[in-house]
């Protein structure tokens, strides 16, 4: 994935979830993936698909100012 490495993805997913005050289960439900998928993303074992990255970006836009700050930080 050009532009953002696996460690940065892990940090992005974790920070997004914490900013929303979501559990891994709740974020997984919102993105249509399993808890295990979110866990693997946060621990750097796998990376989200391009579609999942698009969904995360859309979620960040919906979050307003905190989400925009994360977009600027990671993208």
PASEBA-1860 file (N, C-alpha, C; in nm, 3 decimals):
! residues 75
1> XXXXXXXX> 0.085/-0.117/0.000/0.000/0.000/0.000/0.090/0.123/0.000 ~ 0.089/0.200/-0.106/0.177/0.315/-0.115/0.139/0.423/-0.016 ~ 0.240/0.483/0.043/0.217/0.600/0.127/0.199/0.575/0.275 ~ 0.159/0.456/0.314/0.138/0.431/0.457/0.180/0.288/0.489 ~ 0.273/0.276/0.581/0.327/0.145/0.614/0.242/0.069/0.713 ~ 0.279/-0.056/0.732/0.201/-0.145/0.819/0.194/-0.093/0.963 ~ 0.305/-0.043/1.016/0.305/0.010/1.153/0.214/0.132/1.163 ~ 0.218/0.217/1.061/0.133/0.337/1.061/-0.015/0.299/1.052
9> XXXXXXXX> -0.045/0.197/0.975/-0.184/0.149/0.966/-0.230/0.103/1.104 ~ -0.145/0.027/1.172/-0.179/-0.023/1.305/-0.209/0.095/1.399 ~ -0.124/0.197/1.394/-0.144/0.314/1.480/-0.272/0.389/1.442 ~ -0.296/0.402/1.312/-0.416/0.471/1.265/-0.543/0.401/1.313 ~ -0.549/0.271/1.297/-0.668/0.196/1.338/-0.689/0.210/1.488 ~ -0.582/0.194/1.565/-0.592/0.204/1.711/-0.637/0.345/1.752 ~ -0.574/0.448/1.696/-0.609/0.585/1.734/-0.752/0.620/1.694 ~ -0.794/0.572/1.577/-0.932/0.596/1.533/-1.030/0.534/1.632
17> XXXXXXXX> -1.004/0.410/1.666/-1.093/0.338/1.759/-1.096/0.407/1.896 ~ -0.979/0.447/1.945/-0.974/0.511/2.077/-1.041/0.648/2.075 ~ -1.025/0.720/1.967/-1.088/0.852/1.954/-1.241/0.838/1.958 ~ -1.290/0.733/1.896/-1.435/0.707/1.895/-1.484/0.644/2.026 ~ -1.389/0.602/2.110/-1.420/0.531/2.234/-1.495/0.401/2.204 ~ -1.451/0.332/2.097/-1.509/0.205/2.055/-1.421/0.090/2.102 ~ -1.485/-0.023/2.125/-1.410/-0.147/2.145/-1.371/-0.198/2.006 ~ -1.283/-0.297/2.003/-1.247/-0.357/1.875/-1.371/-0.421/1.812
25> XXXXXXXX> -1.457/-0.477/1.894/-1.579/-0.541/1.843/-1.670/-0.437/1.777 ~ -1.688/-0.322/1.842/-1.777/-0.220/1.787/-1.722/-0.163/1.656 ~ -1.590/-0.138/1.650/-1.532/-0.088/1.526/-1.544/-0.193/1.416 ~ -1.523/-0.319/1.452/-1.536/-0.427/1.354/-1.677/-0.431/1.296 ~ -1.776/-0.419/1.381/-1.915/-0.419/1.336/-1.942/-0.302/1.243 ~ -1.891/-0.185/1.278/-1.913/-0.066/1.197/-1.849/-0.080/1.058 ~ -1.734/-0.146/1.051/-1.663/-0.161/0.924/-1.700/-0.289/0.849 ~ -1.780/-0.374/0.913/-1.823/-0.497/0.847/-1.716/-0.604/0.841
33> XXXXXXXX> -1.629/-0.604/0.942/-1.524/-0.706/0.952/-1.534/-0.773/1.088 ~ -1.452/-0.875/1.111/-1.455/-0.944/1.239/-1.366/-0.873/1.342 ~ -1.392/-0.904/1.468/-1.306/-0.855/1.577/-1.162/-0.897/1.552 ~ -1.143/-1.020/1.505/-1.008/-1.071/1.482/-0.935/-0.989/1.376 ~ -1.008/-0.942/1.277/-0.947/-0.859/1.173/-0.897/-0.729/1.231 ~ -0.979/-0.662/1.312/-0.937/-0.537/1.376/-0.815/-0.563/1.464 ~ -0.819/-0.671/1.538/-0.708/-0.706/1.626/-0.580/-0.727/1.546 ~ -0.588/-0.796/1.434/-0.470/-0.820/1.350/-0.419/-0.689/1.291
41> XXXXXXXX> -0.511/-0.600/1.251/-0.468/-0.470/1.199/-0.394/-0.391/1.306 ~ -0.451/-0.385/1.426/-0.390/-0.307/1.534/-0.256/-0.363/1.580 ~ -0.239/-0.492/1.565/-0.114/-0.554/1.607/-0.014/-0.567/1.492 ~ -0.048/-0.511/1.377/0.044/-0.508/1.265/0.064/-0.640/1.194 ~ -0.023/-0.737/1.220/-0.007/-0.868/1.156/-0.061/-0.870/1.014 ~ -0.163/-0.790/0.987/-0.217/-0.778/0.852/-0.253/-0.632/0.827 ~ -0.281/-0.601/0.701/-0.322/-0.466/0.664/-0.464/-0.468/0.609 ~ -0.536/-0.359/0.629/-0.670/-0.350/0.571/-0.662/-0.351/0.418
49> XXXXXXXX> -0.766/-0.402/0.357/-0.778/-0.398/0.212/-0.798/-0.253/0.168 ~ -0.779/-0.226/0.039/-0.806/-0.089/-0.009/-0.950/-0.044/0.021 ~ -1.045/-0.136/0.012/-1.184/-0.101/0.045/-1.197/-0.063/0.193 ~ -1.133/-0.139/0.281/-1.138/-0.108/0.424/-1.071/0.026/0.453 ~ -0.960/0.055/0.385/-0.894/0.185/0.402/-0.990/0.297/0.361 ~ -1.062/0.277/0.252/-1.160/0.376/0.207/-1.267/0.397/0.313 ~ -1.315/0.287/0.373/-1.417/0.298/0.478/-1.361/0.371/0.601 ~ -1.237/0.344/0.636/-1.175/0.412/0.750/-1.164/0.561/0.721
57> XXXXXXXX> -1.122/0.597/0.600/-1.113/0.739/0.563/-1.250/0.806/0.571 ~ -1.354/0.739/0.522/-1.489/0.795/0.529/-1.533/0.814/0.674 ~ -1.501/0.718/0.758/-1.532/0.728/0.901/-1.460/0.848/0.962 ~ -1.334/0.867/0.926/-1.257/0.980/0.979/-1.320/1.112/0.935 ~ -1.366/1.121/0.811/-1.432/1.244/0.764/-1.558/1.271/0.846 ~ -1.632/1.166/0.878/-1.756/1.180/0.954/-1.731/1.223/1.099 ~ -1.611/1.198/1.149/-1.579/1.231/1.288/-1.557/1.380/1.311 ~ -1.545/1.456/1.203/-1.523/1.599/1.217/-1.377/1.630/1.246
65> XXXXXXXX> -1.354/1.727/1.330/-1.219/1.778/1.357/-1.120/1.670/1.403 ~ -1.157/1.583/1.498/-1.060/1.479/1.539/-1.024/1.386/1.423 ~ -1.122/1.353/1.342/-1.097/1.266/1.228/-1.010/1.333/1.123 ~ -1.036/1.462/1.100/-0.955/1.537/1.003/-0.810/1.544/1.049 ~ -0.789/1.557/1.180/-0.652/1.560/1.234/-0.582/1.426/1.208 ~ -0.654/1.315/1.225/-0.595/1.184/1.199/-0.568/1.166/1.050 ~ -0.657/1.214/0.965/-0.633/1.208/0.820/-0.505/1.283/0.785 ~ -0.490/1.402/0.840/-0.369/1.481/0.811/-0.244/1.411/0.863
73> XXX> -0.255/1.348/0.977/-0.140/1.281/1.039/-0.096/1.158/0.959 ~ -0.190/1.081/0.909/-0.158/0.953/0.847/-0.163/0.952/0.695 ~ -0.230/1.047/0.634/-0.240/1.049/0.489/-0.191/1.181/0.439
END
